[in-house]
Amino acid sequence: LDHMPRYTKARLLSQKPHQHVIGCSGNLTSTLKDIEERIIREQLEANRWNVSKTARDLGIVRQSLLYRMQKLNIDNPYSRGSSGD
């Protein structure tokens, strides 16, 4: 636990035992990816998709959050169709 990021450790410790692995395929890589995606999506929703505030809350820099969002195919639902404005 000492080597985990602060936001991940806090999130895992606040949940009931095994709550974070419900519905996982058993593969560690995909399980971690699912957990990371869930945490990021929940924080983005809580912050109304404010990326800067979400990054601060997660304890990471904004660029890292944007990279993770791209890697996990997390798109802001409020930015769709806004191109060409």
C-alpha positions as CSV (number, residue, x, y, z in Angstrom):
1,L,0.0,0.0,0.0
2,D,2.9,2.4,0.7
3,H,3.8,2.4,-3.0
4,M,0.3,3.0,-4.4
5,P,-0.9,6.5,-5.5
6,R,-2.7,8.4,-2.8
7,Y,-6.0,8.5,-4.6
8,T,-6.0,4.7,-5.4
9,K,-5.1,3.8,-1.8
10,A,-7.8,6.1,-0.4
11,R,-10.4,4.7,-2.8
12,L,-9.6,1.1,-2.1
13,L,-9.5,1.5,1.7
14,S,-12.8,3.3,1.7
15,Q,-14.6,0.3,0.0
16,K,-15.9,-2.9,1.5
17,P,-13.6,-5.9,1.0
18,H,-13.7,-7.2,-2.6
19,Q,-16.1,-4.5,-3.7
20,H,-13.5,-3.2,-6.2
21,V,-13.1,-6.6,-7.9
22,I,-16.8,-7.4,-8.6
23,G,-17.3,-8.2,-12.2
24,C,-13.6,-8.5,-13.0
25,S,-12.3,-11.1,-15.5
26,G,-9.5,-12.3,-13.2
27,N,-6.7,-10.9,-15.3
28,L,-4.7,-8.4,-13.2
29,T,-4.0,-6.0,-16.1
30,S,-7.6,-5.8,-17.1
31,T,-8.8,-5.5,-13.5
32,L,-6.4,-2.6,-12.8
33,K,-7.5,-0.9,-16.1
34,D,-11.2,-1.3,-15.0
35,I,-10.6,0.1,-11.6
36,E,-8.6,3.0,-13.0
37,E,-11.3,3.8,-15.5
38,R,-14.0,3.6,-12.9
39,I,-12.2,5.9,-10.5
40,I,-11.5,8.5,-13.3
41,R,-15.1,8.4,-14.6
42,E,-16.5,8.8,-11.1
43,Q,-14.3,11.8,-10.3
44,L,-15.0,13.4,-13.7
45,E,-18.7,13.1,-13.1
46,A,-18.4,14.4,-9.5
47,N,-16.5,17.4,-10.9
48,R,-18.8,17.9,-13.9
49,W,-16.0,16.9,-16.3
50,N,-13.7,19.7,-15.1
51,V,-10.4,18.0,-16.0
52,S,-8.2,20.4,-14.0
53,K,-10.2,19.9,-10.7
54,T,-10.4,16.1,-11.3
55,A,-6.6,15.9,-11.8
56,R,-6.1,17.9,-8.5
57,D,-8.5,15.6,-6.6
58,L,-6.8,12.5,-8.0
59,G,-3.3,13.9,-7.1
60,I,-2.0,13.8,-10.6
61,V,-1.1,16.5,-13.1
62,R,-3.7,17.5,-15.8
63,Q,-1.6,16.1,-18.6
64,S,-1.4,12.7,-17.0
65,L,-5.2,12.7,-16.6
66,L,-5.6,13.6,-20.2
67,Y,-3.2,10.9,-21.2
68,R,-5.1,8.3,-19.1
69,M,-8.4,9.5,-20.5
70,Q,-7.2,9.0,-24.0
71,K,-5.6,5.6,-23.2
72,L,-8.9,4.4,-21.7
73,N,-11.1,6.0,-24.4
74,I,-12.9,8.3,-21.9
75,D,-14.5,11.1,-23.9
76,N,-16.2,14.1,-22.4
77,P,-19.9,13.7,-23.2
78,Y,-20.4,17.4,-23.1
79,S,-17.8,18.2,-25.8
80,R,-19.4,16.1,-28.5
81,G,-20.7,18.0,-31.5
82,S,-19.1,21.2,-30.3
83,S,-16.6,21.3,-33.1
84,G,-17.0,24.1,-35.6
85,D,-18.3,26.6,-33.0
